[in-house]
């Protein structure tokens, strides 16, 4: 059987899910038309009335199997989108006829062109709405994306009513009538001929023989056009455009006819030419009844039930104990999954999303590059029971979602969760509370400030307790001096004459190091200084390791208070990709963040700029949300730690005061 794989991308509410549901209906895989729960059956999806998780739905006909993958429209769920596009040979961008240039449309175009080399088609949906102009929509798409976008179908749209379609390839026109397409006279003959000529010119470019024939005769035979339409699409010389309404099944019937004709077959993938097994786990679900479910795309060879494969990503063996074909929520047991197909397995122990399962050591399959989640919040479980449940829930969510991270930041003693943005965060929090029944409180992200000194100072640490019996005795004289930024800590022993025995000198150092874990200004770690132990006293009976640890800590705190202590803040490197039209808005936003613009350069994207900047982490901890707001979600950014700098005195005082208030509240 011929297998074709297609993912649908586009902005939220463009109608990706509805298209699949209508395809299911016309192929008698769904008993009722417009069944909203056919794919979006997750409780969070029902509540939000939008797709969050990618879904696989196969359409089987006598001639082929079409695996359709539905994707979310919100950019916060980029992990789902990347999983989908790396699992297929074809992609369609679904466009809302009422608003053809939306953020999700633009994002889909960039992902497909920058992350993959798969061919692309466009589907204009919702053409049953009022006040639409097909040529304006088409020209807008051409202007923003490519002049190789050419209609395969033209809508017959009269008096704000979507009445039929013109098939450009056959030059035939059809009206919608009782669920069927009834042939009629073509009202757009001139326009049809114009688009047909463009398609013919494009097809002529696919090979030299056709080009010579076209230049010689000025036309190609109908069969040559039909036979080579797929090749033009595959070579990305042509981005076919279809006009539909998912509410009108007749439009989907014509769409399916052309999908069957032009879509690249799974066995045309370069990887399929080997007999060895190469497969990708592109989606993981934690199901309350079935446990962990892993979606697998087999690129070559086959996956068999009870077979063992090498997890190339983790360098571990993985046994496939169960295989199923997924059709919406139905899981049908199978014994094998052949090259080109998509299936799922239960309870894989070593494998998670993005992992490669193979029988060859170096499969020529690129791993999925997921973006780092940069929107961070603190999470605190409300009870001890919640704390125990939280750990298990977090592990399951991380298995499902490679763009979600959770970890304990020991520098600030906070459990941190990181997401792509605010919608992603809201989804994760809702899932923790509703699915896993964990009561949590979301708190602001604590910034890992550091403390250091700018001057030199000496101090004596004296810990003496003698009240009968064995006491405690340790006296340490130290001097502190600053080190260059990034040098950490240095301990120097300058004791002479045995005033402190050698076995107690490491105790003084340990006490200083312990005290450095919480500085004197804001309770943050102290760095970049040298501590010199130059004098002290001991008692033959009462001196101990503990006494000199305490003495070292006491001396350190006093010396630091006299050595001009300062607060350091983390400075982040930012790279922001922004449209030219929004450059001023982003520069203005950065100017409110104490940011320094380090440079700007033209992006490989036409009409986009790459801004390089530095900014304090404190100022941009919510930058993912603020940038989205400032650019309507169009701009993207990456961020990583650059270095630490002294906090301006007025801001430092605010941080210190807040730290003191928090400490008082705890007491």
KOLSE-736504 format. One record per residue (C-alpha): z, y, x. Coordinates in pm, whole numbers, plus 32768, in hexadecimal, padded with zeros to 4 digits. Each point is the difference from the previous one (the first is absolute). Layout:
ZYX...
***
This chain:
8000800080007FAE815E807A813C80D180308007817B7FFA813580D7803B801D81657F7E812080F67FFF8012812C7F19808F8142808C803081597F7080F380FF7F7D81117FA47F0B7F7D7FE27E997E967FED806D7FF27EB27F487FF77EF4810E80E37F157F3E7F42803F7EBB7EB67F9E80A2808F7EB0806C809C7FC97EAA7EB180427F567F4E7F1A80F781007EF57FA77FBC80397E8D7E857FEE800E801B7EC380D580EA7F667EFB81297FF880F180CA80E07F1880187FCF7E8A802D816D7FA47F4B813A806E80C4810180C981317F28804880D880E980D380F37EF1806F7EF37F1B808C803680898160811981027FFD81127F0E7F97810C806E80F7812580AD7F547FE0813580DE7E8B80127FB480407FE77E8B8105811280157F2280E780CD7EB97F9B7F547F4A7FE7814B7F9E7EFB810180F07FE181257FB17EAA80947EA67F8180527F8A7EEE7F157EFE7EEC80257F2E7F987ED67EDA7F0F802C7ED4800A7F177F427EB77FFD7E9D7FD87F827F037EE780237F7480A0813A8125808F80BD817080538014805A81718016815E804280848066815A7F86812180B780A280A5811C7F4480B8810780CF80FA811A7FBA7F8381627FDE812980AE80A47FED80398178816F7FA080217F917E977FD27F0A80098121807B7EAB807A7F737F5B7EC77EB380B2802B7FE17F9B816E80517E977FAA7EE580037F037EEF80A180D380437F1481237FCE7ED27F1D7EA680467F717E93803C805B7FC581017EEC80AC81317F6F7FC680DB7ED08094815A7FDE804E80407E927FD2816D7FA0808C80B57ED27ED880A87F5480DE81227F948076804581637F197F5F810180AD808D813581697F927FF380E87FB981237FEC7E897FCB7E83800C7FFE7FFA80BE814681097F21809E7F3F7EC67F9D7EC5808480A580B4804C814580B97EB380097EC07F3B7FCD7F3D80C2810581148021810480B67EB47FDD7EE37F127FA47E877FDD80147FD07F627EA97EF380877F14806480E57EE37F8E803C7E9B807481087F09805C7FC77E93801D81327F2080F17F9B7EEB807880AD7EC07EA480797FA280667FE57E9480BB814C80237F8181537F8C7F55811A80BE7F707F33811D7ED0804D80D57F7C7ED880C57F2F80C480F9812280E9805080E17ED3803F7EFA7F5C80DC7FBD813E80C88176802D8037801E7E9F808C7ECD803180DD8083814D808181567F7280567FA57EA4807C7E967FA180417E9D80517F9B7FC47E897FFD80BB7FE17EB47EE87FA57F0E80257FA07E907FA27EA07F95805780557E987FE1814F7F4C80D5804E7ECC7F5580597EB980F181107F937FB480D07ECE80DC80E37F2A81357FA280CE7FBF7E927FBB7FB97EE780F67EE87F477F4B7F537F2B81037F877FC681647EBF801280C67FCE7EEB81017F5580B8811F7F817EC280AA7F557F757EC87FC081607F7480737F7F7EAE80EA80BA7F1381057F5D7F2180D980737EDF81567F6A7FB57FF07F397EC181067F0A7F80806E7F9381597E9D7FD980827F0180D280BC7ED3804A7F217EC6807580B47F7B81577F9E7F15810B8086806F80A58144806F81687FBE801C804B81767EB97F7680847FC8810F810581657FE680837FE87E8580067EC2800F80CF80A180F480F1812C7F1D803E7F207ECD80127F3480A98111813B804C80C7806F7E977FE17EA87F89806F800580E6813181577F7E805E7F9C7E947FDA7ED2804180DD80F3805E8118809A7EA480047EEE7F6B80DB7EC6806780B77F127F2C7F31806F80A27EBA7FF8815A809A7E997FD580777F9A7F7D7EAC80A881237F4E7F60810280E77EAE7F5F7FCC800D7FCC7E86810580FC7F9080B87EF47F3C80977EA4800C7FDF7EDD7F1381117FD17EFA80697EB28094801F809E815A80E681087F7280DC7F037F5080097F1C8130805B811680F280E780D57F2A81237F2F807D7F97802F816C7FF3817B7FDB815C7FF47F68807F7F15810F7F7A80E1811680A8812E7F587EAE80AB7FDD804780117E8C8142803C7F3F7FA07F847EA3809580C47EDF80427F727EA6806E80BA7EC680E37F4D7F0A811980187F0A80F57EE0801B803280307E897E927FA77FC27FC57E9480657E85802C8003801B80E5812F80CE7EFA80B87EFA7EF47FB67EF480C980B580F4804B811B804A7E8C802A7E8D7FB180107FD780E7812C81427F9380A77F7B7E9D7FFA7EBA807E8099807480E98115815C7F96807080167F658159805A7E8F7FF4813C7F8B80AA7F387F1280DD7F40812A808E813E806880B77FDC7FCC817881437F37800E7F7C7F027F077F0F7F71810281127F3380AA80927EC07F70815A8053808280FF80877F0980388176801180C080A57EE480C481397FB1813E80237F317FBD814F7F5A810E800F7EF5815E7F757FCD80C67FF57EBB816C7FA37FCE80007F4F7EB0814F7FB67F527F827EA97F917F007F8F810280A080A7812D7F26809581107E8B80027FAA7F02804681157E9A80647FAC7F077F7180F97E95805C80427F4D7EE580B67EF2808E80E27F8B7EB78097804F7E8F7FEF80F37FA97EED81727FFF7FAC807B7EB27F7C813F7F9F7F4E81037F6D80F47F348085812680A980A7812B7F70813B809E805B80E9811A808781537F9D7F4680C5810B80C3813E7FBB81567F6380357F957EDD80E080A67EFE7F1D7F907ED27F387FE7801E7E867FDB7EE27F087F4C803B7EB680C47F2C7F087F5780817EC47EB880AB7FA97FA080B27EBE7EDE80C67F74807E81427F647F6880897EC180DC81247F9881537F637FC07F737E9E7FF280347F22812F7F1F7ECD7FFF80527EF581087EE37FAC80F37FE47F18812B7F2C80DF80DE7F83816380207EA3801880977F68810280E67FC9814C7F5080F97FC07EEA8154808F7FA981307F2E7FA78179800A801C81187F2A808F81737FEC7FB4812E802A80E27F5D803081528124801180F27F6F80BF81287EE980CA7F627FF681597F667EF880FF7F9B7F01804A810E80327EB580BA7ED97F2A806E80047E867FCC7F057F4180D37FA47EC380BB7F7380C6812680D280BE80FD7F34814180017F5980347EAF7F1A812D7FF980BC809B7EDE80988158801C8166801E7F80804B80FF7EF18084814680928106807A7F0A8078816B80158165804A806780E180687EDD8081815C805180C580657ECA81657F958046813E7FFF7F31815A7F6E802A807B7EEC7F19816A7FA87FB980637ED17F2D811080597F0780CF7EC2802280337EE180F47F3B7F1D7F157EE280FC7FFE80048005817C7FC87E88800A7EEA800E7EFA7F58812680AE7FB97F3E813F7F527EE47F467F3980EF7F227F8D80D481287F837ECA80B77F337F947ED37F6881587FCD7FA8801981737F4E7EB07FE97F31808B7EE07FBB815A808A7FA58041816F801181787FC181737FEE7FA581087FF38110817A7FF47FFE80F0800C812381558076806C7FF8813980D781327FC780D97FEA8160808F805C80967EB080A57ECD7F627F0F7FFB7EDC7F2F7EF57F557EA380957FE77ED87FA47F277EA6808480567EDD801E7F0B7EA6809F7FF6806A81107F0A80D6805E7ED77F487F247F0380217ED680EA81738050802F803A80197E897F567EAF7FCF80D47F59810F814580917F777FA57F9B7E9E7FAD7EA18079814D7FE280B680BF806C7ECC7F3B7F507EED7F727EC6809E81107FB480FC812580A17F45807F80C0812F80CA813A7FB67FB380FC810F801A817080497EE080B280AD806F810381007F4B80F980E27F897F7B814F80F9805481127F598095813080647F60814E806D813980B780887FE98161810480CA80BA8004806F816A8088811180E47F69812B80AF811C804B80F380FD7F5B80E781707FC67FB4812C7F378074811A7F667F3881257F128022802D7EDB7F1A816C7F987FF580777ED47F3A816C7FBA804A80ED7F427F1981497F8C8097811C7FBD7F1180B07ECE80837F577EBA80587E997FFF80747F4A81437FAF7EA2808D802F7F9C80DA81257EAB808A805E7F9B815580867E948057804D7F6C814480897E8D80277FB57EEE810080207ED080147F1C7EB38099805D7EB080007F487EDA7F2180587E8F80497FBA7F8F7FAD7E9F7FC57E8F7FCF80D17F8C812A81107F647F2981517FCE80A980787FD8816481607FA2806F806E8058816381367F6E80A7809780F18100815D7F6F800B80967FF4815E81497F808080802D7F0A7EE2809680FF7F0F7F5B7F2D7EF27FDA7E8F805A7E987F828003803D7F127EDD805381297F1B7ED580DA805C7F127F417F16810780377EEF7FE0817880267E857FE37FEC801C7F267ECA80E380FE7F587F098119804B7EDB7F337F7E80BE7FAE7EC1805381707FCA7E92805B80357F9F7F327ECE809281147F277FF1815C808F80E581237FB77F1080DA7F367F627F307EEF806D7E9E804A7EB27FA580A07FC07F4B8147802380C281477EED7FEA81067F7D809581438139803B80CE80AC7F88813981747FA97FFC80AE800D815281527F54802280A780AA8129817A7FDB7FD781117F5B7F3681487F44800080777EA47FAB81487F427FD380327EAE80A280987F6D7EC47F8A80CF7ED87E93804480587F017F327F3E7E937FE97FA68048809B7EA980C8812080927EE5806880E87EFC7FD87EEB80C880F07F28803980ED81247E8A8004804D7FAB804C7E95810481177FED7F85809F81417E997FED7F89804080AB7EB380C2811E809E7F03803381197EDD7FFC7F0B80A481077F26800B80E881307EA07FB080837F3780C77F007FAC7EDE7F167EBE80197F387F4B7F3F7EF27EAA7F62803C7F057FB37EED7EDD7F0B7FFF7EAB80A480147EE17F3E7F647E917FF880587F2A80347ECA7E907FBA7FCD7F83807D7EB17EA77FB97F727FAA81137F097EC880827F4B7F7E814E8083803D809B7EAB81757FB2801680368057816D80B081477FAD80ED7F567F0C80687F008105802A8105811380D780C97F0F80D47ECE7FB4802F7FBA8174806B8168803B81287FC57F1780697ED180CF803D80A181557EC67F49806D7F29804F812F7E897FD37FD97F8D7F4F813D7E8E7FF97FAD7EEF7FC57EFF7EBB7F4380177EE67F9A7F1880347EA77F6E7EFB7EED7FF6800E803E7E877F0C81117FA780BB81377F8A81567F8C807A80E68077811681047F4A80D0813680D5803B80E77FA3811D815C80917FE9816C7FD78062811D80317F0D81747FAD7FE7803D7EBE7F41810880B37F337EF580E87F737EF97EF87FAF80CA7ED77F867F6180337EA67EAB8061808D7F507EDA7F56805280957EAB7FD3816C80627EAB7FC7809E7F8D7F3D7ECF806C811F7F207F59810880DB7EB27F49800F7FF97F447EB380297EC080C57EC7802B80D48096803C8159809A7EE580CA80DD8001813380A17F2D810B8147804B80B280C17F7E812C8122807280D47FA180E6811F8140807F80A1814C80B07FC1803F8178800E812D80E17FD6803F80627E977FFB817A7FC3816A80797FF27FFD80717E947F727EB47F8980E47F3B80E9812F80A57F637F8C7F9B7EA47FD97E9780748159800280A480A480957EC97F5B7EFF7F2080727EE780E58167807E7FF27FF380147E837F817E9A7FED81177F8A80E5810780B57F2F7F767F647EC1801E7EA58099816A8043805E
***
